[in-house]
Amino acid sequence: MPQSFLWVPCKKAKELSDSEVIRPLQNFLNSQFVQASGVKSDYSKEIRDFNSLRTRTVCKETDSNPEALNQLYRYYDQFCAVESRFPLTETDIRLNFTWKDAFDKGSLFGKMKTTICTGQFERTCIMYNIGALASQVASSQSMDSDEGIKNAAKYFQISTWVFGYLKDNISSLLGQPATPDLTSDILNALSKVMLAQAQEAILKKTIKDKMKDGTVAKVAQCAGELYGEAHSSCQSSSTKMLLDQQDQEWLPVLGGKNSELLGVAEWHMALLAKEKKNVGEELARLTHATELLAAAKTRSSSAVVNEDLVGRVKRALDAAKKDNDFIYHEPVPDYHKLATIGSAALAKPVALAIGSPISENFRDIFDSLVPLAVHQSLTNYESRRTQLVNLEVGKLREQTQLLNGALASLNLPAAIEDTSGGSLPPSLLQKGAKVKELGGIQAIERLFYELPELLDRNKEILVEADRILAEEKESDDVMRTQFGGKWSRVASEKLTGPLIAESGKYHGILDNAMKADEIVRGKYGDNREAIAVLSKPDSEMSGSIPSGGVAAVAESDNVRTLRQLMASLDGLKRKRDALETELRETAGATDMKTAFLAALSHDGVIDEDAISVNELKAVYEPLQQKVGESVREQDEVMERVNEANRRFAEEKRGAGAEEREEMLKKLAVAFDVYSELTGNLQEGIKFYNDLTQLLLKFQNKVKDFCFARKTEKDELMKEIQRNVVNQPTKPAPPRPAPRSSQPPAAQTPAAPTQPAYRPPAPTQPGYGATTTQPGYGASPTQPGYANAPPSSQYPGYQPAGPGFNPYPQQQYGAPPIQPPYHHQQPYQQPAYPQQPGYVQQAPPYGQSQYPAQPPPQTYPGYQYPQGTYQGQHYPGSGPPGGPQYRP
């Protein structure tokens, strides 16, 4: 059998410049990986290497050999690795993946192509090329060696699986129309063709190994049936139209091989019948084999059919007939009554392990980056840990604030320290010193001054991002309105939903932050005077406090009890500070990156929720128990403080003690508020600075999205302009017939299909008196003609003046013919129907008729045929931009 395998052409991708790839990927790394994971900050070299691999593999012509196929495997593996780290989608990282149709040869409009900004589209096209290149490698194998036959069958079976996989998953992989070669019909047809060719390659191996005729017949029968199925799958109009664009004759080859291989099966069954001395069956099968091989030659070119086999079958048939006629005289049974030939389907789709690297010795360019699923799991784990820590720290701080407020309302410990009624209590002096150490009221004022500036900066960044999104949508709406259905890209509102939602989230965060700022300002306003007192030197602060009688009974039992309780509470506060530090610094013994990578490798997915909850419980459950114990200890101590303070209050005496005690309480509260405000304002400034970084990342994401959309817009504009420029125009109007020489009486006027206008007859010197020809001058309305409008209505037209003779005499020669516009035929005077009363002038000086004249400068009243260009100008007709007559 001659080698005539069919192969599938590869798709071609449009190259992406390094800047188109580096900018969005590096920005994503900067916003997600670098700060969160602590990896290196510049991956431009790796991204450039990745883009170079793409250009070499899918953007340029490649050889049809196993090395090229393995290179394509490597790019597929690398792209899958990139997809595991970068969300290549319409709304996240937009890369304009443009692929041309594999079968389209191109036309005036260029080759058919599609641009989709998703990684799934790129991965689908790479997989298609794997199937196509595998078919080319298989077709190029030598069928003279066992190794060549084995490789051909192997690669055809790989190609079969690839196209079958794409056919089954194309709708979920793309989700939108692409090039015609990625439809389920053509993919199904290609899969069936490759399977049939794989079976044929195995058949060649069985024949070469001289297997039993019964076995060979079953393999050949299956191959013929598979070719029949492949031929049927290529019969749809869309599939036929696509395959007909290639130089290969798909349908003739498939039809020819269908008949030929069924004939091969009959041939080997005839040999088996001959071996069993069944001459009648031998003759029936040889006859049918001859018919099938003849049909194969009819259905395809002779190159497909094995002429050697045809000759052998014919000779065997003649010999069998002769032997039967002279020796055996066995009846020849009807072929349809013979036992059917079994089918041995040895060719099967060979699946690629697409869940793991399919190339040899694959090395990931981005091996230092964890997969995106692991990165997201680490981020979620860290978010859970931070939330848990903040919750427990918040409980401690809330209890401490309640404790400070309760002690301040009791004027403790100042009440038990104020034994003189005039000097400042030591605890108050310590609080004043702490306030002054932190900068006093001036430090609070400076922090309050910074907040509005940071808030305004964040607002400006967010408003700018919103403006960029709005401008992109407005531009897309304008283009969609202008070009209508030609503007085929996805509408902006279908892509910007996540970005708009993220913008709304940040607007909500800023609104909540502004409300929190107002609460902090209100608290500061309520305690500003007392904070100002604490900010003064000790001597001035002492003068600001009213003096009174003895405020405490020195060394009474109640005073000693309260002092012990105050010491216990101070110890409790120190324990809480240490516990808060332990909560924030505890990270656990488990390396969560390793844990998540192991889960991804083992299960293919990461159950982040279960892994994180178990790890956090193991690490933080003991610390949570300590927080609960601290809260219970505080409640017990405060019960004893309230009881001791009640007995202590009964011992207090002296005039003015209440006013002084009230001032001491305000100062104690002011100190707690000062400490709280300082922490709140510092956290607020840090919050706004962190939010600025988040908003800048969001703004960069918006800019990257709009940059990709602008690139897509420019490409679509170029495509539309090329289509407009290359659009073929309709044929030029037919050349008017020459003036009829038939006498008026014998000519029947025909109603013209379009109203025409005759210019006035010129004055002809040398012909004698001027003759005004009826039908050409300013005559009444003629039937079938429109009245001529004044010449001034038509720019560029000049009426004939004295001495102008558009009909030159013969002795002066014919006037020069002006070149036609856009390769049209030179204009000739249209034939006007003869009107009643019109007398045709005899041609002077022996002229038979007037020569064809150059076209007038404009043609008032003349209607251009439908669809022709209506803005053409002839020499002398004025500037091209002038108004034109349009019916």
BALUMLO-192427 format. One record per residue (C-alpha): residue in one letter; x, y, z. Coordinates in steps of 0.25 Angstrom, whole numbers, plus 5000, padded with zeros to 4 digits. Layout:
aXYZ...
***
This chain:
m500050005000p500650144996q500850235008s499750345007f499450385021l498750515024w499250615034v498750745041p499350885039c499750955052k499151085056k500051205057a500051305068k500351455068e501551495075l501451575088s502551675091d503351665104s502651795109e501251735107v501651615115i502651675126r501751785130p500551715135l501251595140q502251675148n501151765154f500451645158l501651595165n501951725172s500551735177q500351585181f501551505183v502751595186q502251665199a501451545204s502451435201g503751515202v504251465188k505151545179s504551665173d504951655158y504551545149s504751615136k505751515131e504951395134i503751465128r504551495116d505051355115f503651305115n503151395104s504351355096l503951205097r502551245093t503051315080r503951205076t502951095078v501651145073c501951275066k502851225055e502951105046t503450985052d504050845047s503150725047n504050635056p503950585070e504950695075a503950805071l502850725077n503550715090q503850865090l502350885088y502150795100r503150875108y502351005105y501050945109d501650905122q502251035124f500951105121c500251015131a501251055141v501051205138e499551185139s499751125153r500351255158f499751365149p498151375147l498151395132t496751435131e495951555124t495751625138d497151595145i498351585136r497951615121l498951565111n498451575096f498551435091t498351445076w498251315068k498051295053d497151185047a498051055043f497251025030d497051175025k497951205014g497651355015s497051455006l496951605003f496451615018g497651535023k497551405030m496451375040k496851395054t496251415068t496751485080i496351445094c497051495107t496951365115g497951255118q496951145115f496951195100e498451195099r498551055106t497451005096c498251055084i499550995089m498850855091y498250865077n499650885071i500150765079g499050685072a499450745058l500950735060a500750595065s500050565052q501150625044v502250545051a501450415049s501150445034s502650475032q503050335037s503650225028m502750105026d503950025022s504450005036d503849945049e504250065056g503550165046i502250085047k502350075062n502550225063a501450255053a500450175060k500850245074y500750385069f499450365061q498850305074i499350425082s498750515072t497450435073w497350465088v497750615087f496650645077g495650555084y495950625097l495750765091k494450715085d493950675098n494350795106i494350905095s493150975101s493650975115l495051015111l494651135103g493251175106q493151265094p493351255079a494751245073t495351205060p494651095051d495650995054l495250995068t493850945066s493350815071d493050765057i494450785051l495050735064n494250605064a494550585049l496050605051s496050505063k495350395055v496350415043m497550405052l496950275059a496750215045q498150245041a498750185054q497950055051e498550065036a499950075042i499749955051l499149875039k500449905031k501249845043t500349715043i500549705028k502049725030d502149625041k501449525032m500349495042k499249395039d498249435028g497049435038t497749535047v498149625036a496749625030k496149665044v497149775045a496849825031q495349815033c495449905045a496350005038g495350015026e494150035035l494950145043y495250215030g493750205026e493350265039a494450375037h493950395023s492450415028s492950515039c493550605029q492250615021s491650735028s491750865020s492550935030t493550825031k493650805016m493850955014l494950955024l495750835019d495550885004q496451005007q497650905008d498450844997q498150705002e496950634997w496350595010l495050535005p495650454993v496750395001l495750355012g494750295002g495850224995k496450165007n495150125012s494850035000e496349994998l496549945012l495249865012g495749804999v497049765006a496149695017e495449615006w496749584999h497349525012m496049445015a496149395000l497549345004l496949275016a495849215008k496849164998e497749105009k496449025014k496148984999n494849064999v494949104985g493449154984e493749254996e495049284990l494449334977a493349414984r494349484992l495349514981t494149564973h493749654984a495149704986t495349734972e494049814972l494549894985l495849924979a495249974966a494350064975a495550114982k496250154969t494950224966r494750294979s496150344980s497450374972s498250254967a499350294977v498450244988v498250104983n499349994983e499449954969d500249834972l499149784981v498149814970g498949724960r499149614970v497649604973k497349604958r498349494955a497849414967l496349434962d496749384948a497449264953a496349224963k495349244952k496149154943d496349044953n494949044957d494449034942f495348924939i495548854952y494648874964h493348924958e492948984971p491749074972v492049224975p491249264987d490649404988y491549494995h490549545005k490249405010l491749385014a492149395028t492449535032i493949575035g494249605049s494849745054a496049755062a496149895067l497649905071a497850055071k497350135083p497550275087v498750295095a498550405106l499550505110a499750525125i499350665125g499250675140s500750665141p501950705132i501850635118s503250685113e504550615116n505350675127f504450795129r505050905137d504051015142i504551155139f503851215151d504251095160s504551195171l503051245171v502051155179p500751115171l499651215172a498751115179v499851105190h500151255190q498651275192s498551165203l499751235210t499051365209n497751315215y498451245226e499151375230s497851445229r497251345238r498451345248t498351505248q496851505251l497051405262v498251485268n497451615267l496251555273e497051505286v497851635287g496551715286k495951635297l497151665306r497151815302e495651825304q495851775318t496951865321q496151985317l495051945326l495951925337n496552065335g495252125334a494752055347l496052105355a495852245349s494452255354l494952215368n496152315367l497052195369p498152185372a498252335374a497252335385i498152255394e499352335391d498852475393t499052475409s499352625410g498252685401g499252785395s500352715388l500252625375p500052475377p501252395372s500352325362l499952455356l501352505355q501752375347k500552395338g500952535335a502352495332k501852385323v501052485315k502152585314e503152475310l502152445298g502152585293g500952635301i499752705294q500652755283a500952615278i499452585278e499152705270r500252665260l499652525258f498252585256y498852685245e499452565237l498152485236p497352585226e498552585217l498652435216l497152425215d497152515203r498352445196n497552315197k496252385191e497052435180i497652305176l496352235176v495652345169e496652335158a496452185157d494952215155r495252315145i496152225136l495052115137a493952215133e494852265121e495052125116k493552095117e493252225110s494252195099d493752055097d492252105096v492652205086m493352105077r492152005079t491152115074q492052155063f492352015057g491151935062g491351785059k492751805054w493151845068s493251695072r494051705085v493451675099a492651795105s493451875116e492251855126k492451705125l493851705129t493951825139g492951765149p494051715159l494851835157i493651925160a493251835172e494751855177s494652005176g493251995184k493951915195y495052025196h494052135196g493352065208i494652055215l494952195214d493552235219n493752145231a495152205233m494552345233k493452305243a494552255252d495352385251e494152455256i493952365268v495452395271r495352545270g494052545279k494852465290y495952565288g495052685290d494452625302n495852615309r496652725303e496752815315a497152695325i498152655314a498752795314v498852795329l499652665329s500552725318k500952835327p502252835336d501952775350s501952915357e500852965347m500052835348s500052845363g499452985362s498352935353i497852835364p496952895375s497552865389g496652805400g496752745414v497352615417a496852515406a497352385412v497552325425a499052285424e499352135427s497952095430d497551945428n496751995416v497852065410r498851955411t497751855405l497551955393r499051965391q499251815390l498051805381m498651915372a499951835372s499251715368l498551785356d499851845352g500451705351l499251665343k499451775333r500951735331k500551585329r499551635318d500651715311a501551585311l500351505306e500051595295t501451595290e501451445291l500151435283r500751525272e502051455271t501551315271a501651245257g501551105260a502550995257t501950945244d502451005231m501151035224k501751055211t502250905211a500950865217f500150925205l501050875195a500950735200a499450745200l499450795185s500450685181h499650575187d498250615185g498350715173v497550815182i497750885195d496750875206e497251005212d496051015222a496350885229i497850895229s497851035234v496751015245n497550895251e498850965251l498351095257k497651005268a498850935271v499751065272y498751165279e497851085288p498751085300l498951235298q497451255297q497251185310k498251285317v497451405311g496151345318e496951325331s497351465331v495951515329r495451435341e496551485350q496251625347d494751605351e495151545364v496151655368m495151765364e494151705373r495151715385v495551855380n494051905380e493851855395a495151915400n494852045393r493452055400r494052045414f495152135410a494152245405e493552245419e494952285425k495152405416r494952545422g495352695420a494752815413g494952825398a495352675397e494252645387e494652755377r496052715377e495652565376e494852605364m495952675357l496952555360k495952465354k495852545341l497352545340a497452395342v496352375331a497152475322f498352395323d497652265319v497052345307y498352405303s498952265303e497752215295l497752325285t499252315283g499052175279n497852195271l498452315263q499752235260e498952115256g498052205247i499352265240k499852125238f498452085233y498452205223n499852175218d499552025216l498352065209t499052155200q499952035195l498651945193l498052065185l499252085177k499251935174f497751945170q498052065161n499151985154k498251875152v497251965146k498352025137d498851895133f497351855129c497151985121f498551965115a498151825110r496751875105k497451995098t498351895091e497151805087k496451935082d497651975073e497651835067l496251825065m496251965059k497351925049e496551795046i495351885042q496151985034r496851865026n495451805023v494951945019v496151965010n496251825004q494751815002p494551794987t493651894980k492551864970p492751854955a492851994948p491552034941p491351974927r491852054915p490752134908a490352084894p490752184883r489752284877s488752214868s488752244853q487352194851p486352294845p485352364855a484152304848a484652164849q485152174863t484252144875p484652224887a484852144899a484652194913p486052214920t486252144933q486852264939p486552414936a487652474927y488052614924r488552664911p489552784911p489252894902a489752884888p491052964886t491253074875q492053014864p492853124856g493053084842y491753014841g490953134837a489853184845t489653134859t488653024860t487952994873q487652844873p486252814879g486452734891y487752794895g487452934897a486553004907s485252934902p484052894909t484052764917q484352644908p483752514911g484752424919y485752534922a485852624935n485952774933a487352824933p487752904946p488553024945s490052994943s490353074955q489852964964y490952874959p492352914964g493352904953y492352914941q492653034932p491653064920a492153064906g492553204902p492753264889g493753194880f493653064888n493552944879p493452814886y493252744873p494552774865q494652764850q495252644844q496452714839y496952754852g497052614857a496352554869p496452624883p497352554893i496652454901q496752474916p497152354925p495952294932y495752294947h496152164954h496352094941q494952114936q494652114921p494652244914y493352314915q492452314903q491252394900p490052314904a488952284894y487752374896p486452334890q486052414878q484952514881p483752554872g484252674864y485652644865v486452644852q487752584852q488852674846a489552614834p491052604837p491852714830y493052694822g492752544820q492852514834s492052384837q491852424852y492452504863p493552444870a493452404884q493652524893p494352534906p493352534918p492752674922q493252724935t491952684943y490752614939p489552674945g488352584946y489152454943q488952344953y490052254956p489752104957q489352054970g490652014978t491652084970y492552194975q491852334974g492952424978q493952404966h494452534959y494952554945p496052644941g495652784942s494452754951g494952834963p495552784976p495252644981g494552704993g493452774986p491952744987q491552634979y490152604973r489552484980p488152434975
***
